[in-house]
Amino acid sequence: MTTIDLDHNATTPIDPEVLEAMRPFWLAGGNPESRHAVGRLARRGLEAARESIAQVLHAAPAEVVFTSGGTEANNLAIFGLAEVGNRLGLPSDPSLPPQVVSNPVEHSAVAEAVAQLGSSRGFVVDRAEVGADGRVDAASMAELLRPETRLAALMAANNETGAIQPLAEFARLANEVGVPVHTDAVQCVGKVPVDFHRLGVATLAASAHKFHGPGGVGVLLVRRDIKLPPRLFGGGQQGGRRPGTPAVALAVGMAKALERWRAEIDQRSERWARLRDLLEGTLVAGLGRNRVIRNGPIEPEYRLPQTLNVGFPGVDGDALLMQLDLGGVAASLGSACASGATEPSPTLLAMKVPKDRLRSSVRFSLGAGTTEADVVEAASRIVAVVCRISDATGPG
Ligand code: PLP
C-alpha cells in the first residue's frame, strides 16, 4: 500500500523540473563573488533567481535577501526590526520598556523569537486575541500599538488551519503610526498571490520547501526604506544583510518553483479548493456532520485553498495519527509533541476550540501533485480508521 501524502504544509517533494533547473549550477560550481568566468556564471544564476522571485512577489530585486529558510528569515526580521525602532520616532516615555505586538497563532519560528525579545531583551510582549476562526481583528490588534512599539508580527496564513489574516488592513493601521510590520508568509507564498508592496509590510519571510522547491533556502523581503541590522557577520555578501556564500543552486530552485506555481496559479488554486472540499465532503458523508468539525474560517477568501483542519470529536489524536500512518495516510496533528506528551496546539487553544476537539484535530494539506483519486482513497482510509478507533473506545 502506498502512503498518500496529505501533509504538504510540513514540506513538499521537489518538482522534477525544479531539480533539473538546479542541476547545472551544482555541477558547474562557482562562487558568485569570484572574479572569473565560473564565478560570473554563478552570479548570473543568483541574480536571475533574485529578479524572478522579486517579480513574482512584487518586490524589487534589491529587497530580496536569501536565507537558509523560513526560520532564519523570521528571526532576521524580528531581531532586526526590534533594533530599528519606531520609524516615526513618536515621542515615547524613556522610562517605558520597548514593546512588540504579536498574536497567539504565529508559527514557533516567530512566536519563539518574539518570546526571546520578552525574556532576554526587556520587551513587553502584547498579543492580540484571535476569533473562533483563528483570525485576528485588524483594528483590535492595532489598538495594542503604542509609541513604545518597535515592531508588530502578523502571519499571512496559518500553517495549521490555513486561516488567512487581514494583513494589508493591519499593516495600513500600523503604518499610520510608523510601526514596521513583519509577516511570516511561509504558508502563503506559492499557494495564493502575494504582493509585497501592496501589503505594506516592512519584511516578509518565505521558504522554498513549502512549494515544491528545495529545502534549505528561503528569502526575507526587506522594504527598501528599512535598514535591517544583520544577525550574522562575515564576508559582507548580500550587502552585509546576510553574509555567507549564497547557495546558488538552491536560489535557482526557489525561483523555478515559484515560476512553476505562477504559471499554473489558476488551475492549482481551483483544483486545490475543489479537492479540499471533496475531502471534507467525503469525510462528512462517511462519518456524519457531528463527527467531522472544521477548525478555521468559513469564508473561502480567508482560507488557504489546500489546507483542511478538522476535529473528530472524542477520538484520540495521537492514536488517530498513528493509525492513519499505518493505514497509509500522512497527515499532521495540530499540536506540538514535547518529551513524549502531546500538548494541545496553542493555535487551537487560542481559538477556544472545545476540549473534545483539542486533541482530536488533524491537518490535511494538499500538494501540486495530489490527485482526485488520492483524495477519494485517503478519505475512505480516514473514515475506516476513525470508525475503528471510535468502536474500540466507545462513544467519546
Ligand atoms: N513559518 C511557518 C508558518 C511555517 O509553516 C514554517 C514551517 O513549518 C516555518 C515558518 C519555518 O520554515 P522553515 O522550515 O523553512 O524554517
Boltz pocket constraint, residues with backbone or C-beta under 6 A from the ligand:
constraints:
  - pocket:
      binder: B
      contacts: [[A, 9], [A, 10], [A, 68], [A, 69], [A, 70], [A, 71], [A, 72], [A, 74], [A, 107], [A, 109], [A, 155], [A, 157], [A, 158], [A, 159], [A, 184], [A, 186], [A, 187], [A, 206], [A, 207], [A, 208], [A, 217], [A, 218]]
      max_distance: 6.0
